[in-house]
Amino acid sequence: MSIVDDFVENLVERNALRVTGALAVVLVDGGINISGTLRSTLRDQKKSKDLLNVDIPMVAQVKVGDLVIPLPKIP
């Protein structure tokens, strides 16, 4: 096997990623605000051992431009 095959096998096939948490989505004037915390755990399924635990704070603002909906002409 090549080094790439070994890497893919060890990283992707043998490990599992679990993501939990809560997000708040708020509609604001001109867009959306998203905030919350995610917890991610990388687990080695072969050894049944957690390899990495990460807490990820999340704050995002998404701006949406004006929406124009054309209406048909009524005769």
C-alpha positions as CSV (number, residue, x, y, z in Angstrom):
1,M,0.0,0.0,0.0
2,S,1.1,3.6,-0.6
3,I,1.5,6.2,2.1
4,V,-1.7,7.9,0.9
5,D,-3.7,4.7,1.2
6,D,-2.4,4.2,4.8
7,F,-3.2,7.8,5.7
8,V,-6.8,7.6,4.3
9,E,-7.3,4.2,6.0
10,N,-6.1,5.5,9.4
11,L,-7.8,8.9,9.3
12,V,-11.1,8.2,7.5
13,E,-12.0,4.6,7.8
14,R,-10.9,4.1,11.4
15,N,-12.0,7.3,13.0
16,A,-15.4,8.8,13.6
17,L,-16.3,12.5,14.2
18,R,-19.2,13.4,16.5
19,V,-20.5,17.0,16.6
20,T,-23.0,18.1,19.2
21,G,-24.1,21.5,20.4
22,A,-26.7,24.2,20.0
23,L,-27.0,27.2,17.7
24,A,-29.3,30.2,17.9
25,V,-30.5,31.7,14.7
26,V,-31.9,35.2,14.9
27,L,-33.5,37.1,12.0
28,V,-32.3,40.7,12.0
29,D,-32.8,43.7,9.7
30,G,-30.9,42.8,6.5
31,G,-29.7,39.3,7.5
32,I,-29.3,36.5,10.0
33,N,-27.2,36.2,13.2
34,I,-26.0,32.7,14.2
35,S,-24.4,32.1,17.6
36,G,-23.8,29.1,19.9
37,T,-21.2,26.5,20.8
38,L,-20.3,23.2,19.1
39,R,-18.4,20.3,20.7
40,S,-16.5,18.0,18.4
41,T,-15.0,14.6,19.3
42,L,-12.6,12.6,17.1
43,R,-12.8,8.9,18.2
44,D,-10.5,6.0,17.1
45,Q,-13.1,3.2,16.6
46,K,-10.5,0.4,16.5
47,K,-9.0,1.3,19.9
48,S,-12.3,2.8,21.3
49,K,-10.5,5.9,22.5
50,D,-11.2,9.6,22.1
51,L,-8.3,11.3,20.3
52,L,-9.4,14.9,20.3
53,N,-12.1,17.0,22.0
54,V,-12.7,20.5,20.8
55,D,-15.2,23.2,22.0
56,I,-15.9,25.6,19.2
57,P,-17.6,29.0,19.9
58,M,-19.5,30.2,16.9
59,V,-20.6,33.7,15.9
60,A,-21.7,34.5,12.4
61,Q,-23.5,37.3,10.6
62,V,-25.0,36.7,7.2
63,K,-26.2,39.7,5.2
64,V,-28.9,39.3,2.6
65,G,-29.5,41.9,-0.1
66,D,-32.9,43.2,-1.1
67,L,-35.1,40.7,-2.7
68,V,-37.1,41.8,-5.7
69,I,-40.1,39.7,-6.7
70,P,-41.5,40.7,-10.1
71,L,-45.3,40.7,-10.3
72,P,-47.2,40.0,-13.5
73,K,-49.1,42.8,-15.1
74,I,-52.8,42.6,-14.5
75,P,-54.8,43.9,-17.6
